[in-house]
Amino acid sequence: MTAVEIVGALLRDRPEVTALVPVSRIKAGLLGDNVQLPALLLRTVSLIERQELNRIGSVHVTERVSVTVRAATYADQTAIISRVRKSIAGWTGSMPDAANISVLSAGTGPDVLGPGNSFEQAQDFRISFEEPT
């Protein structure tokens, strides 16, 4: 399991987020230029080398994930980025193939213009978890 998968699962499971961005528009990797707005893009920023913990049969992973909102208006952009941050920052728990998950806010990026005069902004998260070896 990756931190991008963890963040994606959390966002898709939050009605307060999916009320603004449909589940089908929460994607990892790449948003096409013609994607319907609003949309969320999830990408790995960095991954700290995994350290195997033999005594407990798991690997500790720390990954920084960027969640970028692309919206038609500045007001939508700011509302969505705020909702994304508030909905998962501070979350702890477990998922299949990942235990002891913690999600921390790791900074909000600048406002930028996206393709087709859209509005974009990124919220970073630091995700730490244990995965089985």
Rosetta blueprint (number, residue, H / E / L):
1 M L
2 T L
3 A H
4 V H
5 E H
6 I H
7 V H
8 G H
9 A H
10 L H
11 L H
12 R H
13 D L
14 R L
15 P H
16 E H
17 V H
18 T H
19 A L
20 L L
21 V L
22 P L
23 V H
24 S H
25 R H
26 I E
27 K E
28 A E
29 G L
30 L L
31 L L
32 G L
33 D L
34 N L
35 V L
36 Q L
37 L L
38 P L
39 A E
40 L E
41 L E
42 L E
43 R E
44 T E
45 V E
46 S E
47 L E
48 I E
49 E E
50 R E
51 Q E
52 E E
53 L E
54 N L
55 R L
56 I L
57 G L
58 S E
59 V E
60 H E
61 V E
62 T E
63 E E
64 R E
65 V E
66 S E
67 V E
68 T E
69 V E
70 R E
71 A E
72 A L
73 T L
74 Y H
75 A H
76 D H
77 Q H
78 T H
79 A H
80 I H
81 I H
82 S H
83 R H
84 V H
85 R H
86 K H
87 S H
88 I H
89 A L
90 G L
91 W L
92 T E
93 G E
94 S E
95 M E
96 P L
97 D L
98 A E
99 A E
100 N E
101 I E
102 S E
103 V E
104 L E
105 S E
106 A E
107 G E
108 T E
109 G L
110 P L
111 D L
112 V E
113 L E
114 G L
115 P H
116 G H
117 N H
118 S L
119 F E
120 E E
121 Q E
122 A E
123 Q E
124 D E
125 F E
126 R E
127 I E
128 S E
129 F E
130 E E
131 E E
132 P E
133 T L
